[in-house]
Amino acid sequence: MELVKSMLSTASQYGIAIFVLMSLNVALVSFIFLAWKQGIKEREELFQVIKDNTAAYTKLQETINTLIQVIKHS
């Protein structure tokens, strides 16, 4: 009977250890996934800022060219 209790005690300790390790594994995977997702979100925002700045630069260049033409013809 003592042997069975000892085996159950050891098994429950291993079970608890495995449960804790699996829980930590799930938490780590979740953290990595959320960090990756946040990185994608920030990257998409960065691309949008670059697109907006490129559009603004193009518009500014057109305005400068127009002003140069007006000055040349004056």
KAZILIN-V279202 format. One record per backbone hydrogen bond with DSSP energy under -1.0 kcal/mol. CO is the residue of the C=O (numbers start at 1). NH is the residue of the N-H. Records with the same first field share a line. If there is no record, write none. Layout:
CO->NH ; NH
//
This chain:
1->5
2->6
3->7
4->8
5->9
6->10
7->11
8->12
9->13
10->14
11->15
12->16
13->17
14->18
15->19
16->20
17->21
18->22
19->23
20->24
21->25
22->26
23->27
24->28
25->29
26->30
27->31
28->32
29->33
30->34
31->35
32->36
33->37
34->38
35->39
36->40
37->41
38->42
39->43
40->44
41->45
42->46
43->47
44->48
45->49
46->50
47->51
48->52
49->53
50->54
51->55
52->56
53->57
54->58
55->59
56->60
57->61
58->62
59->63
60->64
61->65
62->66
63->67
64->68
65->69
66->70
67->71
68->72
69->73
//
